[in-house]
Structures are given as C-alpha cells and as structure tokens.
Amino acid sequence: MLKPCERCGKEIHTFPSKLARGKDKYCSRSCANIGRVELKCAICGKQFTTHQCKLKTGRGKYCSRKCYELSKRGKPSWNKGLSNTWAIGNKYRLGKGNSNPHKMFGTANHKWKGNSVGYYGLHNWVRRELGKPQNCEHCKNNNLKPRQYHWANKSQKYLRDKKDWIRLCVPCHKKYDSKN
C-alpha cells in the first residue's frame, strides 16, 4: 500500500496493519522530528533536542538524567519527613481503606468465608488463634523443632472451633489420622 508522508507528501510503501497502530506516518527521521526544539541544558549548557509537548508539561529541561538529578540537589523531596503513606493509621489514609487494623480480621473482613474456608485458610486461622504448637499432647514430647509439631483436627470435619484441634508431633499425627 502506498501512502503520502504527513510532512512532505512523499509516497511511502507501508501496510494497513502498521497504519492502524499509528506507525509509518513519515518518510524519514527528519520528517518525523517535526515538533522538536533545540534547547540549552539548564545545568551544563549543552545543546540538545526535545519535544514541544514535553516543554508544555514542564519536562525536557535537562540534557540527561545526571543533569536532572543535579538540579534536585538541596531541594527536599515532596514526602520529606512524612511517614510511609501505605502504613496503617497514616494521617493520609484516615477514613480510607484499612486505616483500622482491627477491621481487617475475622468476621469484620469483607472476604470472610466462615466454615466454607479452604484447607490452608483454616490452618492459618488455627495458627493465628491458637499459636504455634510447642509439644505433643499424646506422647508429651517437647524436644522436637517447632515445625515438627502440627495442629490436628479431632472431628475430621475442619470446623472453626478451637476445641476441635489438638497439638501432635508428626508421628502421632500420622497415627491419629490413620485411625480415623
């Protein structure tokens, strides 16, 4: 497909798919550089080119990132001295999102599923409510590493009931599950 250059009118060989994406508007780089302006860097005085649209939005004043960073030296950043804006209870978040941390847990949370929770969600709930198990209630063993103790479900129904869970070591947990 032939199309005229938008700047000089010279014929360009292109494809409709490129035109649909906004490509192949100009025949050369010199035609495409319309709207570019020669400027002098505000820091080092070096000549460089930039787009007019950048100048309209307050950008394009410096020839490089290095000069831009030099221009910012000694000026405080916009958030200087403020606490983290994402922190719970931050003054910028009052009345928004999770500014009340107690609102996020349990039945007050909008994603609370009740007893229809999954396996991992229920085990996380048990660990949060009852803590990490430190000993076995069957063999009374407490010499193992903390990860070698599990919370086992008594009724095999996986309910959100604190009385339905028992602390067991790995061997006792296997025996307990094979019995039921």
Backbone as CSV, one residue per row, in Angstrom:
resi,resn,N_x,N_y,N_z,CA_x,CA_y,CA_z,C_x,C_y,C_z
1,MET,0.847,-1.171,0.000,0.000,0.000,0.000,0.896,1.239,0.000
2,LEU,0.547,2.233,-0.774,1.278,3.496,-0.822,0.487,4.567,-0.082
3,LYS,1.234,5.386,0.677,0.611,6.426,1.486,1.530,7.645,1.460
4,PRO,1.003,8.860,1.417,1.867,10.043,1.418,2.394,10.361,2.814
5,CYS,3.617,10.864,2.907,4.221,11.311,4.166,3.394,12.476,4.701
6,GLU,3.155,12.507,5.981,2.320,13.550,6.585,3.004,14.905,6.605
7,ARG,4.331,14.934,6.437,5.043,16.212,6.457,5.334,16.735,5.052
8,CYS,5.984,15.893,4.205,6.432,16.390,2.899,5.604,15.869,1.725
9,GLY,4.768,14.858,1.934,3.916,14.338,0.874,4.549,13.240,0.040
10,LYS,5.792,12.871,0.294,6.473,11.807,-0.449,5.754,10.477,-0.216
11,GLU,5.682,9.632,-1.266,4.996,8.340,-1.169,5.803,7.366,-0.303
12,ILE,5.091,6.650,0.614,5.703,5.660,1.500,5.044,4.322,1.235
13,HIS,5.837,3.240,1.126,5.291,1.891,0.992,5.082,1.342,2.403
14,THR,3.848,0.986,2.763,3.528,0.525,4.119,2.408,-0.506,4.075
15,PHE,2.019,-0.992,5.242,0.963,-1.989,5.381,-0.191,-1.388,6.193
16,PRO,-1.438,-1.791,5.918,-2.574,-1.263,6.686,-2.478,-1.551,8.184
17,SER,-1.897,-2.695,8.539,-1.772,-3.032,9.964,-0.851,-2.044,10.684
18,LYS,0.201,-1.558,9.998,1.092,-0.575,10.614,0.384,0.771,10.776
19,LEU,-0.423,1.131,9.805,-1.171,2.384,9.894,-2.170,2.338,11.046
20,ALA,-2.782,1.180,11.253,-3.751,1.024,12.338,-3.089,1.202,13.702
21,ARG,-1.796,0.851,13.796,-1.061,1.004,15.054,-0.406,2.376,15.184
22,GLY,-0.608,3.246,14.195,-0.040,4.587,14.257,1.394,4.665,13.773
23,LYS,1.861,3.673,13.031,3.229,3.637,12.517,3.259,4.169,11.095
24,ASP,4.476,4.367,10.568,4.721,4.774,9.177,3.957,6.033,8.784
25,LYS,4.037,7.071,9.614,3.410,8.346,9.270,4.342,9.206,8.424
26,TYR,5.657,9.026,8.637,6.634,9.889,7.981,7.597,9.063,7.136
27,CYS,8.203,9.727,6.127,9.100,9.030,5.207,10.511,8.898,5.774
28,SER,10.915,9.770,6.692,12.282,9.725,7.232,12.294,10.285,8.646
29,ARG,13.438,10.173,9.304,13.580,10.706,10.660,13.491,12.227,10.679
30,SER,14.012,12.866,9.649,13.969,14.331,9.625,12.521,14.823,9.545
31,CYS,11.669,14.110,8.797,10.252,14.483,8.750,9.560,14.172,10.082
32,ALA,9.971,13.098,10.733,9.352,12.707,11.998,9.748,13.646,13.127
33,ASN,10.878,14.356,12.996,11.354,15.225,14.068,10.661,16.577,14.102
34,ILE,9.593,16.740,13.370,8.837,17.982,13.443,8.273,18.094,14.861
35,GLY,8.261,19.264,15.395,7.789,19.435,16.765,8.911,19.344,17.771
36,ARG,10.124,19.086,17.295,11.267,19.036,18.199,11.888,20.421,18.272
37,VAL,12.484,20.726,19.405,13.038,22.047,19.661,14.471,21.901,20.149
38,GLU,15.363,22.781,19.698,16.736,22.831,20.197,16.737,23.667,21.472
39,LEU,17.322,23.124,22.528,17.415,23.838,23.803,18.821,23.759,24.354
40,LYS,19.090,24.611,25.344,20.347,24.574,26.082,20.021,24.028,27.467
41,CYS,20.794,23.045,27.929,20.568,22.423,29.237,20.683,23.477,30.334
42,ALA,19.780,23.471,31.292,19.748,24.450,32.371,20.912,24.263,33.346
43,ILE,21.550,23.080,33.361,22.643,22.813,34.295,24.008,22.959,33.629
44,CYS,24.232,22.209,32.543,25.574,22.179,31.933,25.710,23.064,30.697
45,GLY,24.624,23.558,30.141,24.666,24.435,28.985,24.822,23.723,27.648
46,LYS,24.770,22.395,27.632,24.910,21.609,26.407,23.652,21.746,25.541
47,GLN,23.833,21.811,24.215,22.700,21.874,23.296,22.093,20.473,23.136
48,PHE,20.764,20.381,23.151,20.069,19.104,22.943,18.701,19.379,22.350
49,THR,18.061,18.325,21.832,16.722,18.480,21.255,15.702,17.769,22.132
50,THR,14.517,18.336,22.175,13.421,17.745,22.933,12.110,18.060,22.221
51,HIS,11.041,17.421,22.613,9.727,17.644,22.003,9.032,18.824,22.679
52,GLN,8.257,19.555,21.891,7.498,20.691,22.414,6.482,20.246,23.458
53,CYS,5.898,19.063,23.262,4.884,18.580,24.201,5.483,18.350,25.585
54,LYS,6.780,17.987,25.659,7.421,17.816,26.963,7.561,19.164,27.665
55,LEU,7.879,20.196,26.904,8.032,21.522,27.491,6.709,22.053,28.029
56,LYS,5.611,21.719,27.361,4.293,22.174,27.803,3.934,21.605,29.172
57,THR,4.408,20.387,29.449,4.097,19.745,30.731,5.181,19.974,31.776
58,GLY,6.169,20.810,31.469,7.202,21.141,32.444,8.382,20.186,32.453
59,ARG,8.490,19.315,31.465,9.608,18.375,31.403,10.537,18.785,30.270
60,GLY,11.605,18.024,30.037,12.502,18.260,28.912,13.423,19.443,29.080
61,LYS,13.778,19.813,30.303,14.639,20.963,30.541,16.113,20.598,30.612
62,TYR,16.409,19.308,30.780,17.786,18.872,31.010,18.212,17.890,29.929
63,CYS,19.518,17.871,29.637,20.029,17.032,28.556,20.176,15.576,28.974
64,SER,20.268,15.295,30.266,20.474,13.914,30.724,19.890,13.734,32.116
65,ARG,19.830,12.499,32.538,19.352,12.169,33.880,20.291,12.747,34.939
66,LYS,21.578,12.750,34.629,22.582,13.266,35.556,22.321,14.748,35.851
67,CYS,22.060,15.542,34.805,21.768,16.968,34.995,20.459,17.163,35.755
68,TYR,19.470,16.321,35.477,18.205,16.411,36.199,18.423,16.183,37.691
69,GLU,19.225,15.152,38.036,19.487,14.851,39.446,20.289,15.961,40.111
70,LEU,21.215,16.590,39.359,21.956,17.725,39.908,21.029,18.897,40.206
71,SER,19.989,19.058,39.401,19.046,20.161,39.633,18.230,19.949,40.901
72,LYS,18.083,18.712,41.336,17.277,18.400,42.518,18.087,18.460,43.806
73,ARG,19.411,18.579,43.727,20.254,18.598,44.926,19.895,19.773,45.816
74,GLY,19.793,19.493,47.098,19.490,20.541,48.058,18.012,20.838,48.207
75,LYS,17.172,20.330,47.315,15.738,20.556,47.426,15.115,19.344,48.112
76,PRO,14.246,19.556,49.076,13.619,18.398,49.737,12.632,17.714,48.793
77,SER,12.490,16.418,48.969,11.519,15.677,48.163,10.118,16.012,48.647
78,TRP,9.116,15.672,47.882,7.736,16.014,48.207,7.279,15.347,49.500
79,ASN,7.878,14.196,49.874,7.430,13.498,51.076,8.467,13.546,52.191
80,LYS,9.343,14.531,52.175,10.401,14.643,53.174,9.796,14.788,54.564
81,GLY,10.209,13.906,55.477,9.761,13.990,56.858,8.423,13.346,57.130
82,LEU,7.737,12.845,56.124,6.445,12.207,56.339,6.640,10.716,56.551
83,SER,5.730,10.096,57.289,5.816,8.656,57.484,5.328,7.945,56.223
84,ASN,5.510,6.657,56.171,5.119,5.878,54.997,3.645,6.080,54.699
85,THR,3.338,6.409,53.450,1.946,6.679,53.090,1.111,5.406,53.049
86,TRP,1.746,4.234,52.966,0.996,2.980,52.902,0.776,2.378,54.290
87,ALA,1.376,2.978,55.324,1.293,2.404,56.657,-0.130,2.527,57.203
88,ILE,-0.540,1.530,57.957,-1.863,1.542,58.562,-1.915,2.649,59.606
89,GLY,-2.952,3.455,59.563,-3.111,4.537,60.525,-2.412,5.816,60.117
90,ASN,-1.836,5.880,58.948,-1.179,7.091,58.484,-2.212,8.193,58.308
91,LYS,-1.830,9.453,58.580,-2.807,10.548,58.527,-3.367,10.753,57.127
92,TYR,-2.651,10.306,56.071,-3.154,10.445,54.716,-4.210,9.389,54.387
93,ARG,-4.278,8.323,55.195,-5.209,7.241,54.906,-6.403,7.237,55.854
94,LEU,-6.495,8.216,56.741,-7.602,8.213,57.690,-8.926,8.247,56.933
95,GLY,-9.810,7.375,57.302,-11.101,7.311,56.646,-11.078,6.559,55.344
96,LYS,-9.927,6.022,54.953,-9.812,5.287,53.693,-9.258,3.896,53.966
97,GLY,-9.626,2.952,53.150,-9.006,1.627,53.139,-8.951,0.966,54.493
98,ASN,-7.777,0.502,54.863,-7.620,-0.259,56.101,-6.968,0.582,57.192
99,SER,-7.500,1.778,57.448,-6.930,2.623,58.487,-7.203,2.053,59.880
100,ASN,-8.158,1.159,60.017,-8.423,0.493,61.282,-7.988,-0.961,61.156
101,PRO,-6.851,-1.332,61.750,-6.340,-2.694,61.557,-7.249,-3.777,62.132
102,HIS,-8.057,-3.451,63.144,-8.936,-4.460,63.743,-10.090,-4.811,62.815
103,LYS,-10.375,-3.966,61.870,-11.453,-4.178,60.919,-11.100,-5.267,59.903
104,MET,-9.813,-5.595,59.768,-9.357,-6.475,58.706,-9.414,-7.963,59.066
105,PHE,-9.600,-8.316,60.334,-9.540,-9.715,60.727,-10.907,-10.257,61.126
106,GLY,-11.057,-11.564,60.947,-12.260,-12.242,61.401,-13.502,-11.901,60.598
107,THR,-14.629,-11.913,61.270,-15.909,-11.722,60.595,-16.085,-10.302,60.065
108,ALA,-15.296,-9.341,60.524,-15.391,-7.962,60.039,-14.770,-7.802,58.649
109,ASN,-13.954,-8.760,58.224,-13.322,-8.671,56.911,-14.337,-9.021,55.828
110,HIS,-14.337,-8.266,54.750,-15.315,-8.486,53.679,-15.076,-9.796,52.920
111,LYS,-13.918,-10.420,53.094,-13.640,-11.689,52.418,-13.829,-12.905,53.343
112,TRP,-14.402,-12.705,54.497,-14.602,-13.797,55.466,-15.502,-14.858,54.864
113,LYS,-15.083,-16.134,54.946,-15.839,-17.222,54.328,-16.537,-18.116,55.345
114,GLY,-16.287,-17.907,56.613,-16.923,-18.737,57.628,-16.408,-20.165,57.573
115,ASN,-17.320,-21.148,57.624,-16.910,-22.555,57.606,-16.643,-23.086,56.201
116,SER,-16.868,-22.283,55.175,-16.582,-22.743,53.808,-15.157,-22.377,53.387
117,VAL,-14.295,-22.115,54.352,-12.899,-21.765,54.085,-12.135,-22.996,53.591
118,GLY,-11.067,-22.791,52.867,-10.251,-23.884,52.348,-9.276,-24.418,53.384
119,TYR,-8.515,-25.425,52.992,-7.575,-26.125,53.873,-6.536,-25.166,54.443
120,TYR,-5.837,-24.426,53.576,-4.759,-23.554,54.032,-5.300,-22.356,54.814
121,GLY,-6.427,-21.827,54.393,-7.028,-20.709,55.112,-7.411,-21.105,56.529
122,LEU,-7.954,-22.304,56.691,-8.345,-22.783,58.013,-7.130,-23.020,58.897
123,HIS,-6.069,-23.608,58.328,-4.865,-23.846,59.113,-4.192,-22.527,59.509
124,ASN,-4.250,-21.534,58.647,-3.716,-20.218,59.012,-4.539,-19.611,60.143
125,TRP,-5.864,-19.794,60.107,-6.727,-19.298,61.167,-6.379,-19.971,62.495
126,VAL,-6.195,-21.295,62.469,-5.869,-22.049,63.691,-4.540,-21.564,64.255
127,ARG,-3.547,-21.400,63.390,-2.227,-20.950,63.839,-2.310,-19.545,64.429
128,ARG,-3.160,-18.683,63.841,-3.314,-17.320,64.347,-4.058,-17.316,65.690
129,GLU,-5.061,-18.178,65.827,-5.870,-18.200,67.051,-5.192,-18.952,68.199
130,LEU,-4.566,-20.095,67.894,-4.016,-20.954,68.943,-2.498,-20.884,69.061
131,GLY,-1.843,-20.218,68.121,-0.384,-20.110,68.181,0.291,-21.331,67.579
132,LYS,1.615,-21.338,67.648,2.369,-22.491,67.134,2.411,-23.564,68.202
133,PRO,2.145,-24.807,67.836,2.218,-25.880,68.833,3.665,-26.116,69.265
134,GLN,3.887,-26.319,70.570,5.242,-26.491,71.102,5.485,-27.880,71.695
135,ASN,4.435,-28.685,71.823,4.608,-30.036,72.363,3.495,-30.930,71.848
136,CYS,3.644,-32.235,72.062,2.657,-33.216,71.610,1.760,-33.581,72.785
137,GLU,0.444,-33.582,72.576,-0.490,-33.896,73.651,-0.635,-35.405,73.872
138,HIS,-0.186,-36.230,72.911,-0.276,-37.686,73.074,0.950,-38.241,73.773
139,CYS,2.122,-38.030,73.187,3.341,-38.629,73.753,4.093,-37.675,74.673
140,LYS,3.590,-36.460,74.847,4.176,-35.434,75.723,5.604,-35.046,75.323
141,ASN,5.962,-35.277,74.072,7.293,-34.949,73.574,7.388,-33.445,73.341
142,ASN,8.458,-32.820,73.858,8.672,-31.401,73.602,10.126,-31.114,73.208
143,ASN,10.834,-32.122,72.705,12.238,-31.978,72.320,12.430,-31.778,70.821
144,LEU,11.357,-31.673,70.070,11.469,-31.538,68.624,11.526,-30.068,68.215
145,LYS,11.855,-29.843,66.957,11.851,-28.481,66.416,10.397,-28.029,66.262
146,PRO,10.138,-26.727,66.323,8.748,-26.240,66.239,8.003,-26.691,64.988
147,ARG,8.687,-26.835,63.863,7.997,-27.237,62.628,7.595,-28.714,62.643
148,GLN,8.062,-29.473,63.652,7.735,-30.888,63.727,6.498,-31.155,64.587
149,TYR,5.804,-30.083,64.976,4.532,-30.202,65.667,3.447,-29.642,64.759
150,HIS,2.297,-30.308,64.735,1.189,-29.904,63.867,-0.068,-29.705,64.686
151,TRP,-0.996,-28.942,64.104,-2.343,-28.879,64.640,-3.155,-29.938,63.898
152,ALA,-3.715,-30.892,64.629,-4.525,-31.953,64.028,-5.997,-31.713,64.358
153,ASN,-6.855,-32.054,63.415,-8.284,-31.858,63.572,-8.892,-33.102,64.205
154,LYS,-9.630,-32.954,65.311,-10.193,-34.099,66.025,-11.355,-34.736,65.266
155,SER,-12.294,-33.921,64.767,-13.521,-34.455,64.180,-13.397,-34.788,62.697
156,GLN,-12.299,-34.423,62.069,-12.086,-34.616,60.623,-13.091,-33.825,59.784
157,LYS,-13.773,-32.834,60.394,-14.748,-32.016,59.663,-14.212,-30.618,59.380
158,TYR,-13.047,-30.278,59.922,-12.385,-28.994,59.706,-13.309,-27.821,60.004
159,LEU,-13.743,-27.745,61.264,-14.610,-26.665,61.709,-13.785,-25.536,62.311
160,ARG,-14.375,-24.366,62.360,-13.720,-23.221,63.004,-14.078,-23.259,64.492
161,ASP,-13.593,-24.260,65.161,-13.845,-24.424,66.586,-12.506,-24.705,67.243
162,LYS,-12.107,-23.858,68.179,-10.799,-24.009,68.815,-10.692,-25.330,69.585
163,LYS,-11.810,-25.862,70.061,-11.789,-27.113,70.830,-11.659,-28.330,69.932
164,ASP,-11.751,-28.125,68.615,-11.692,-29.233,67.656,-10.269,-29.495,67.173
165,TRP,-9.271,-28.868,67.790,-7.884,-29.011,67.340,-7.009,-29.513,68.479
166,ILE,-6.013,-30.318,68.138,-5.108,-30.917,69.113,-3.669,-30.796,68.608
167,ARG,-2.726,-30.582,69.550,-1.304,-30.481,69.195,-0.706,-31.881,69.147
168,LEU,-0.064,-32.210,67.993,0.564,-33.516,67.845,1.905,-33.389,67.134
169,CYS,2.834,-34.308,67.469,4.082,-34.384,66.712,3.777,-35.138,65.411
170,VAL,4.695,-35.120,64.474,4.448,-35.710,63.157,4.099,-37.201,63.247
171,PRO,4.861,-38.046,63.990,4.490,-39.469,64.064,3.105,-39.704,64.681
172,CYS,2.796,-38.967,65.755,1.480,-39.119,66.383,0.364,-38.623,65.461
173,HIS,0.637,-37.582,64.677,-0.341,-37.053,63.738,-0.661,-38.102,62.671
174,LYS,0.357,-38.791,62.179,0.129,-39.833,61.163,-0.705,-40.983,61.733
175,LYS,-0.361,-41.399,62.956,-1.124,-42.473,63.602,-2.572,-42.049,63.863
176,TYR,-2.746,-40.826,64.316,-4.079,-40.294,64.636,-4.944,-40.234,63.383
177,ASP,-4.382,-39.780,62.252,-5.137,-39.693,61.010,-5.438,-41.061,60.421
178,SER,-4.541,-42.027,60.591,-4.787,-43.376,60.030,-5.852,-44.113,60.826
179,LYS,-6.026,-43.804,62.131,-7.066,-44.417,62.947,-8.444,-43.946,62.519
180,ASN,-8.555,-42.664,62.180,-9.860,-42.078,61.866,-10.210,-42.200,60.430
